[in-house]
Structures are given as C-alpha cells and as structure tokens.
Amino acid sequence: MHPKYGYACWLWVALLAVLLSGCSVLGSFIESELSRYAEPTEGPLAHIRLMGSRNVKLYPNSNCVSVAVPGSGYPAGPQMGGQRKRDVGMPKAAEMPKHYVEVAARAGERITAAFSFYSESYTPGIPGTGAPGTRRSASCFAAGSFVPVAGENYEVTSDWRWDGCSVKVMRLVTSITGSLRRVPVPSEAAQRCSASGESTSP
C-alpha cells in the first residue's frame, strides 16, 4: 500500500479507537492532529530539514513528546496523508528525496523531532482452496532532540528498518567548492513527557 494511503488508514483507525475510549482522549487526539509548529521568525535562528516520514512533528524547547508542549505540532501544518513538501532554501546535495520539510528553529534551544511510520499489506489466499487472505500492519515511532546553533543548517532523518526506527541528526557544511558535507551531531533519544513535563519511557 502507498505510504500516503497507509497513513490515512492508520489515522482513521486511530480516530475510531479514541471515539470508543472517551471524550477526553478524543479531545487530545484532535488537538494533536490539528496542531501546527510555531515556527520562529525573529532572534537567532537555525534551519532544519526533516526527512524520512511524512508524519513528523516538532516539539520546541522540549526534550520529550507531548501535545501539551507549547508551540508543538506539524511543521508544514496539519493535513490528511502526511506533510506537504516545504522548501525554505536550505543548501541541498546533488541527490535529494522527493519529500522533505524545511523549517526555522530557535538557536540555543533544545528541539525534539518525532517521526511515526505505518504500513499495511494484504496477502490473498490461495485460489481454489477457500483459505482466507492475511492482512498485516506495522508501525514504528522514533524521536530525538538536539540543540541547534545560530546560522547552522541541519538534517534530521529517520529510517524504519527490520529492527526498528531511529533518528539521526547531521549538520550541513558547505565547502568553498560548493559541495555539501554532513557532520554527525550529538542527539538524545526522546520519549513521551511525564506529568511533570520531563522525558519518560513509553
């Protein structure tokens, strides 16, 4: 199944689940799905390119993930099927993926990027045997945080492999010849926030 439709399917399944679980949960779900990242426009800024999943959210001034984090949300605004491509003119390598989201972030302030993945597949039964088909679904979530430096450009990417998904942060360095080099940046794995606002294990 195409990732766009897979995400849409996941969204409807999740919506049905929260409808069955109560109004307070539904309110949090709607708030999360309609949230928009509060992108800064003034003060010392860095720029971040997000790649790997269309379902990605940012949590500014936070080392954990929660709908309650002020200014958190989808970096290109909420929409069904995942984020639209967004380009703010960051330096680019010769080969780029078809989809990415570029945003500004406040320098010197920790920011968390959270990626969600979902896939669904269907294997039909053997013809003539009456055996039913098999439907499978899988999901993965990964979040990471780091502190950007003023004037720098970063790529935050997430990959989903057989052993799970993870977040990687790279600083983009442009040489005098114009070539682009990626330098690893220390980052911390992020989890859901606890009631006190600190990071906690799921």
N, C-alpha and C positions, 0 to 999 in steps of 0.2 A: 504494500500500500504506500502511496505517495506520502512523505512526511507531513505535508500540509494537511491532508485529509486525516492522517493518523492523529495529529494533534487535535483537530476539530472533533474527532470521535472521542478522544480522551476527555476533552472539555465537556462534552455533553454527558458522558458517563459520570464525571466528577460532579456536574451540576445536579444530576439525578440523585447522587449519593447525599449531597448536602441538603437537598429538598426533603429527603427521608430522615435526616438527622436533626432537624430543628432550625428555628428561625435565626438564632444567634450565630450558628455555623454558616447559614446561608448569607447572613449579612457580612460576615468576614470574607466569605468566598467572593461575593460581588465586589466588595471593596478592593480585594486583591486583584481581581480580573480587570477592574476599571482604573487601576492606579497608573499614574504617569510619573516617571522620574523627573524630579525638579532640577533641571539642568542649570547650573550656574552660568551667568553671563558677565560677572564682574569679579575683580580681585585676581590673585594669582591662580592660573588655570593650567591643567594638563589635558591631553586628549587621549581617549581610549577607543580602540576598535574591538568590538565584540564579535567573535566568530565561533561557529560550531553547532549552535542550535537557534532556531527562530524563537524559541520560548526561553527568553533570558530577561532577568530583572536586575536592577541595581539598587543597592542599599547604602546611601551616603552616610558618612560619619558613623559607621557601624561595623562591628566585626562579626555580626550574626544576621540571620534572616528572619524578618517578621513583617507582617502588614502594618504593624504599629510603628515601624521606623519612619520618622518624618522625612518626606521627600522621596520615599522609595517607590519603585514601580517600573513599568516597561519603558525602556529608553526612547523608543520611537512612538510611544503612545499605544494604548490597548487596541487590539483587533483580533478577530477570529482567525485561526490558522497560523498565528505567529507574527513576528515582527516584520515590517517592511524594511527594505534596504534603505540605509541612511548614510550619506556621504558628506562630510564637512571639510574635505580637502586634505586629509592626513597623507603623509608620504606612503607610497604603495610600491610593493615589489612587482617584478615583471609579470608574475602569475598570481592572480588573486581569485578567491572563491566567488561564485556568483552572488552570494548573500553575505552581508556584514552590516553592522550598525556602528556608526561613529558618533561619539558624544564628548562633551567637555565635562571635566570633573574638577572639583576644588583641590588645589595643590596643598600638600601637607596634612590632608585629612584622609583617614582610612576610608576605603570604599570596598564594598563586597559585591561581587557579581555571582549570580546564581543561575545555573543552566538546568533545564529539565528536558528529558528525552522521552519519547513514547513511540513504540512501533507495534504494528498488528499484522498478523499473517494468517492465511487460511489455506489448509491443505485438503483438497477434496477427497472423498472416499474412493475406494477402488471401484470402477464401474462394474455393474453386474453382480456385486457382492452384497449390496444393501448396507455396507458399512458406512457410518456417518463420517462426514469430514471433521477435521480438527481445526479449531480456531485458537491461536496463541497470541498473547500480548505481553509486552515487557516495557519496563520504564526504568529510568535512572535519573538521579539528581546529584549535582555536584556544585559546590560554592567555594569561592576563595576570595581572600581580601588582601589588599596591599595599600601602601601609602604612595601616591603619585607625587612627582616632583614638578615644580612650576616649569613650564615651557617644554616639557618632555612629551613624547608620543609613545603609547603602549598598545600592545595587542594582548587581549585576554581571550584565550581559546579553551574550548572543552571538547574532548574526544570521548566517544562511547565505544568501548571495545568489549570483548567477551568477558573480561574480568572486572568490568565496571567503568565508571566515568570519572574524570578528574579535571581540574582547572590548572592552566599554565599561564604565567604572566611573562611577557617579553617587552623589553624597552627597544624602541626602534632608533637605530643610529644611522644617519646618512653620511656617507663618506664624501670626500671632496670630488670624487668622480661621479657621484650621484647614485652609487649602488647602496642598497639597503641591507643593514646587518641587524640581526636580532640577538639581544643580550638578555640572558635569564635574569629575572628579578625575584628576590625572596618574597614569598607569599605564604599566607596561612590558610589552612582549610577552615571553612566556616560552617557552622551548624545553625539550627533554629535557635532563636533567642529564648531565654528563660523568662519567667515573670519579672525578674529584676532587670531584664534587658541585656544580660550577658549571654555569651555563647554557651550552648548546651548540646549534648548529644541527642540525636533524634529519639 
